[in-house]
């Protein structure tokens, strides 16, 4: 009798089958044929998916963010589908997400517009210090030339002061990226479960268990990333209040909102706020303010959540050491930008959990499902 299809075979039995040429031996030609027929379409699909990511990398951040948000919201979609049609549920969730983004964008626009004077004064003061012939950034230990600092100041001014002109200039790109994001969200909400079922149906049997477990841990990781990101932005607002109160420049609520807003954008972080306001204090010659912003603002408000709170909260959710989680989060952002905010932690989590499953199977003395043929 041969060994049944789908069984997990102890290693000692596997070793015996390679040594014996009798009944129940492993037929390598059969396995190679199965590999070609079952795994080739899957491998081809993976290659094409990677090729698409490379070719369309300029918009891939929106696709990945839309897909990750869809994965987080699919449980809500399943609940709504029990009461309405799938297309209605997917459209409703997408419209709610669009409305929330619109409300947040309008609120942010209103706050920055009403405080444009404070930002203009700040950037003008910094610009005058940079443009002063008597000043030399290198003499103060700043490893940047005046040209570099002027370029960085111009970018900050375009983002936070003249943001209306910046939006108009890049309006076509912004609209296209927003369309890509919400279209990806809608399509994956509508067809996500069906797509997952079809992929699982055509996976080689040896991979089904692994993919199922890895998909579950991916959902947990994405959920933790989004929840923790929002929680840390809210926390940043409140712990920044006493810092700006001690600073004594006024506009305490606005500066705290400024820090929370930058924290909500992964590629910026609240450290951008403290660097800008710190440069303003430095240009004014306020060394007390510089010290407050550096030690209390930069280290406590900006760095502490990034190097301790975020890795601990996300790592606890997926049972991974905070240091490894920190490397995944920061490394992903540094290497892949906005897309790395999602991909970095997910790749780390998938790698570690794959290793754990491999070690578990090795300890159990079993191998994943293989194919045998009865030669009796």
URBEL-V415949 format. One record per helix or strand of 2 or more residues. SS is the DSSP state (a for helix, b for strand). FROM is the first residue (numbers start at 1). TO is the last residue. If there is no record, write none. Layout:
ss: (SS & SS)
from: (FROM & FROM)
to: (TO & TO)
This chain:
ss: (b & a & a & a & a & a & a & a & a & a & a & a & a & a & a & a & b)
from: (9 & 11 & 28 & 57 & 86 & 116 & 137 & 146 & 163 & 171 & 205 & 252 & 271 & 287 & 322 & 340 & 366)
to: (10 & 19 & 55 & 81 & 114 & 131 & 140 & 160 & 169 & 202 & 247 & 264 & 284 & 318 & 336 & 364 & 367)
